[in-house]
Amino acid sequence: MNGENTKTSSANCDGQHILGLGTRFGPNWPGRRCLAKTRQGGNCQKPALKGRNRCQLHGGRSTGPRTEDGRARISALHYKHGRRTKERIAADRERAKANREIWAALRERVALMIADGTLPPDYKI
């Protein structure tokens, strides 16, 4: 390439515009097209995926597992830790309820002790 003419011209590109015409996605491409409706109202010109009738943009994503085994498998894959499971959330709610009851009883006792004069009137919990 040193010192050679690397400029593109019709002399060194003869016939290159014909190469690959059978594999390009032009109007005469022989493969199966997506044919989904576009926003402009025409058909999608992308090639359809193998085994499908739509391209990767219009084929739609998986609707997810349909069997109980498949759902369990996906659930296990998405399981990160045990902090937000249904059982843990229910236990946290029970613990919060017990704490609220304890604090309510404590406030009640303090109010009685303030009324009896055992605690000063400006006592704060």
C-alpha positions in Angstrom: 0.0 0.0 0.0 3.0 2.3 0.4 3.0 4.7 -2.5 0.2 2.8 -4.3 -2.9 4.6 -5.5 -5.6 3.6 -3.0 -8.2 6.1 -4.3 -11.5 4.5 -5.3 -12.3 4.9 -8.9 -14.4 3.1 -11.5 -11.3 1.3 -12.7 -10.6 -0.6 -9.5 -14.3 -1.0 -8.4 -15.6 -2.7 -11.6 -18.3 -5.1 -10.7 -18.3 -4.5 -6.9 -21.7 -2.9 -7.0 -23.2 -6.2 -8.2 -21.6 -8.3 -5.5 -24.0 -9.3 -2.7 -27.2 -8.3 -4.4 -28.7 -11.7 -3.6 -28.1 -11.2 0.2 -28.9 -7.6 0.6 -32.3 -6.6 2.0 -33.5 -4.6 -0.9 -37.0 -4.8 -2.5 -36.1 -8.0 -4.4 -34.6 -9.9 -1.5 -35.8 -13.5 -1.6 -36.0 -14.2 2.1 -39.0 -14.0 4.5 -39.7 -10.5 5.8 -41.2 -9.4 9.1 -44.2 -7.6 7.5 -45.3 -6.0 10.8 -47.2 -2.7 10.4 -45.0 0.3 11.0 -46.1 3.6 12.4 -46.1 5.1 8.9 -48.6 2.4 7.8 -46.3 0.3 5.7 -44.8 -3.1 6.3 -41.5 -3.6 8.2 -38.7 -4.5 5.7 -36.4 -6.3 8.2 -35.9 -10.0 7.8 -37.9 -12.3 10.0 -36.0 -14.3 12.7 -35.4 -18.0 12.2 -38.4 -19.9 13.2 -40.5 -16.8 13.7 -42.7 -14.6 11.5 -41.4 -11.3 12.9 -38.1 -9.5 13.3 -36.4 -8.9 16.6 -38.1 -5.5 16.9 -41.6 -6.7 16.2 -41.5 -10.3 17.4 -42.6 -9.5 20.8 -40.9 -10.6 23.9 -41.6 -13.9 25.6 -44.8 -14.0 27.5 -43.0 -15.9 30.2 -43.2 -19.4 31.5 -46.6 -21.1 31.3 -46.1 -24.2 33.4 -45.8 -24.3 37.2 -42.3 -25.8 36.8 -41.3 -23.0 34.5 -42.6 -20.3 36.9 -40.8 -21.9 39.8 -37.6 -21.9 37.8 -37.9 -18.2 36.9 -38.8 -17.4 40.5 -35.7 -19.1 41.8 -33.6 -17.2 39.3 -35.0 -13.9 40.4 -34.6 -14.7 44.1 -31.8 -12.5 45.5 -32.2 -12.6 49.3 -34.9 -13.3 51.8 -35.6 -9.8 53.0 -38.7 -9.2 50.8 -40.4 -12.6 50.8 -44.1 -12.8 51.7 -43.2 -14.6 54.9 -40.6 -12.0 55.9 -43.0 -9.1 55.2 -45.7 -10.8 57.3 -43.3 -11.4 60.2 -42.2 -7.7 60.0 -45.8 -6.6 60.1 -46.5 -8.7 63.2 -43.3 -7.4 64.9 -44.3 -3.8 64.1 -47.8 -4.4 65.5 -46.4 -5.8 68.7 -44.0 -2.8 69.0 -47.0 -0.4 68.5 -48.9 -2.2 71.3 -45.9 -2.0 73.6 -45.4 1.7 73.0 -49.1 2.4 73.5 -49.0 0.5 76.8 -45.9 2.5 77.9 -47.5 5.8 77.0 -50.6 4.8 79.0 -48.5 3.9 82.1 -46.5 7.2 81.8 -49.7 9.1 81.6 -51.0 7.4 84.7 -47.7 8.0 86.6 -47.8 11.7 85.6 -51.4 11.9 86.8 -50.4 10.2 90.2 -47.5 12.7 90.5 -44.8 10.0 90.4 -43.4 11.6 87.2 -43.0 15.3 86.6 -45.7 16.8 84.2 -43.1 17.7 81.5 -41.8 14.1 81.3 -41.2 12.9 77.7 -40.9 9.3 76.5 
